[in-house]
Amino acid sequence: MMTNGCEVAWFSALCDDDYEFLGVPDPRLQSSFEHCRDLVLQVESGGFDNILLPSGYQLGIDTTAFASAVAVLTRRIRLLMAVRMGESWPPQLARQIATIDRIAGGRLAINIISSDLPGETIDSGPRYRRTIEAMAILRDLLNGRPVDHDGTFWKFKVDPPRITTVSGRAPLFYFGGLSEDAREAAAAGADIYLMWPDRLEAVRETIADLRDRARRRGRSLRFGYRVHVVVRETEAEARAAADRLLSRLDEATGAAIRARSLDSQSVGVRRQAELREQSAGDGYVEDNLWTGIGRARSGCGAAIVGDPDQVLAKLEAYRREGIEAFILSGYPHAAEADLFARHVLPRLNHGPL
């Protein structure tokens, strides 16, 4: 299945995730307003459609505050603001979302994260059920409907906030997760289901499964793919650049980075580890899909590595399976975004969803 176009987003390193050498912190690349602002402005000027503003309680800077500030500095690019459900009171969050969308002139999208409240932990099932409730409440309020909610996690009766989004409708909800609970939450309340890197056949199977789950609920889903990229003029240069990223990594440091992540025990993270274990000695699990990134970070742990033709072919292969949105990143983020913008982006038919 090939769509007419796709959305191409980049990653803003709000969570202290920017390196020249993976696992080696560099003060110049540490998350700050200035560093992340400059990255967003560069990505907008490079022609990307969207930028992910990630959120992590323990790392980096606050996403909602950053989104408010960068909204007035940008003119075209969509802002994909991550919000952590465990930290939010849905009516208040609805007002924040509507306000930031107004500041941004209607350019806001939302990445829903099924998080705990910092300092507390609840089981996966209840946590995702809370997220389903939150998405339903947010969607109703942002669509201008009053809410009389009697759920497991929230009980209240409230009118929608006076301020609305520019469109008067809820922004698109992007959502990811590989567990059974996460898949059911996506089917129940998301607009775009995000996947982390995997073999092409696994991507195909996941899309089919989520389409079926959404269909059973009378809904439909669109699909996105979160992956790193290393593109150079030749494949040999790209592979050398990938190897260079790991050239100063101490394995104990990499393990510590993975362990301290809030999602270190999730099904999706375990799948990324399985891919690394199943890869060849050079870390490639299939043509041009390199798992070495995951040795020094949790979450999305693989990169498309190759020359411009190979990277484009890989993206087009995902598009044929039904992927409509890509969230890309690379190290250092500014340098790799520039390379992708010059070598690959002009050859893609792309635009915001």
Secondary structure, 3 states (H helix, E strand, C coil): CCCCCEEEEEECCCCCCCCCCCCCCCHHHCCCHHHHHHHHHHHHHCCCCEEEECCCCCCCCCHHHHHHHHHCCCCCCEEEEEEEHHHCCHHHHHHHHHHHHHHCCCCEEEEEECCCCCCCCCCHHHHHHHHHHHHHHHHHHHCCCCEEEECCCCEEEECCCCCCCCCCCCCCEEEECCCHHHHHHHHHHCCEEEECCCCHHHHHHHHHHHHHHHHHCCCCCEEEEEEEEEECCCHHHHHHHHHHHCCCCCHHHHHHHHHHCCCCCCHHHHHHHHHHHHCCCCCEEECCEECHHHHCCCCCCCEEEECHHHHHHHHHHHHHCCEEEEEEECCCHHHHHHHHHHHCHHHCCECCC
